[in-house]
Amino acid sequence: MTIPSEYQRATLEFERFMVDARDAAGLATTNMAWNMVVGVLRAFRRRLSLQQAIRFANVLPPVVRAIFVSDWDFQDSPLPFDQNNSLIDEVRSVRREHNFSPDLAVQAVAQALRRHVDTAAFDQALASLPIGAAEFWTTLRDGA
């Protein structure tokens, strides 16, 4: 069996994702978008159990999946999915001195991510997660 194409093209696909995230957020560079992407993924992960997070990770592109599970403290209890003003503060807490996340960081990452996943599988995974998970990934074009 050959190496699956998603792994053969993982770096190229990740670069495309980062450009989409950068552009959706209105940032100047993908380096500026990096902390935003990490912050959004970690904020979402903090609201899931281990089993739920793995189910979600399985629908992510390989490099995004690796970022999603990296540096994870499995002892933390999941937070609620209440959408409040502290969410952007949580996203901006990742390497705070180098974090340029705009107010719509979550929606910008959602917009970029949806361009790089199987949307049916992504939505199916979200539907199996707690209430609020699908709302978290509302995109800019969805009116968020």
N, C-alpha and C positions, 0 to 999 in steps of 0.2 A: 504494500500500500504506500502511496506517496504521502508526503507531508501535506496536511490540509492547507488549502490556499490562504485561509484566514491567518495562519501562522507564518506562511511564507511572505505575506505582504504586511505583516503586523506593524513594522516601523513606518512604512509609507502611509498606511491607513491612520496610524496615530498622528503623524504629522498633519494629515488632512483634517483630522478631528480638531487638533490644536489651532489650526488656522481658522476653522469655523468658529471655535469658541472665542478666539481673539476678536474676530470680526463681529460676532453677535454681541460681544461686550463693549465694542468700540475701543479696544485697547490697541496700542501701537505695535506690540511684539508678542510672540508666543511665550517668551520668557515671562512677560507680565501676566499672561493668562494662566501660567502653570499653577501658581498658588491659589488662584480662583478655582480652577478645576479640582485640585486636591481638597480645598476647603468645602466645596459643594459635595463632592463624593463622600467625604468624612461626615459631613452634617447629615446626609441621608443615612449612611451606615449606622450612625449613632442612634437611629430610631428603629432599628431592626434587631431581632434576635439573630443568633448565629445561623440558624437554619434558614431564616428568611433572607438574610444577607447573601448566603451562598446561592440560594435559588435566584436571586436578582443578579448576582455576579455572573451566573452562567449565560445570561443573555447579552453581556457586555463584550465589546471587542477585546482581544487579548491584552493589550497594553493598558487599556482603561480598567479592565478586570484586575490586573496586577496592582494598579494604583489603588483601586477600591479596597483591596484586602491588605495592603501594606501597612505596617506600623499599627496594628490593631491590638487594643487591650481587650481581650475576650471577657474580662471580669466586669466590665461596665454594663449596667442595666440599660435597656433601651429607653430613650426619651420619648415623650409624646410627639405626635405630628402637628401640634398646634402651630399654625403659621403666625408668627409674631415678629416684632421688630428685632428680637435677639438673634434670629436666624442669620441675618447678614453679618452681625457681629461675630457669630460663630464661624462663618465662612472666612471672615477677615482675620480671625485669630491664628490662622496658619501663617507662620513666618510674617507676623504683623508688620515689621519694618519694611518688608518687600512685597506687601500685598496690595494690589491695585484694583481689587474687586469693586465693580460699580454696584449701585443699589439693586440692579436687576441681574446680579451674578447667577443666581439659581436658574432664572429663566433663560439666560444666555447659554449656560452649559446645557440645559435641557434642549434648547433649539439645536445646538451642535450635536449632542448625543443622538437625538432622534434621526439625524441624517446618516448615522453610522451604525445603526442597529437594525435588526429585523423588527419592524414596528409591531407586527402581530405578536411575535414572541415577547417583545418588551411589554406591550400592554397586557398580555396574558400573565406575565410575571408580576406586574404591578397589581393586577386584580386579585392575586393570591396573597397580597401583603395587607397590613393594617390600613384602616381608613385613614386617608390623608396621604398615602404613598403616591397615588396617581396624581393628586393635586400638586404634590411637591414638584413633579416633572412637567407642570404646565409650561408651555412655551410662550415666547413673546407673541407669536402669530396667533396663539389661542386666546389672546386678550388679557394676559396676566399683567 
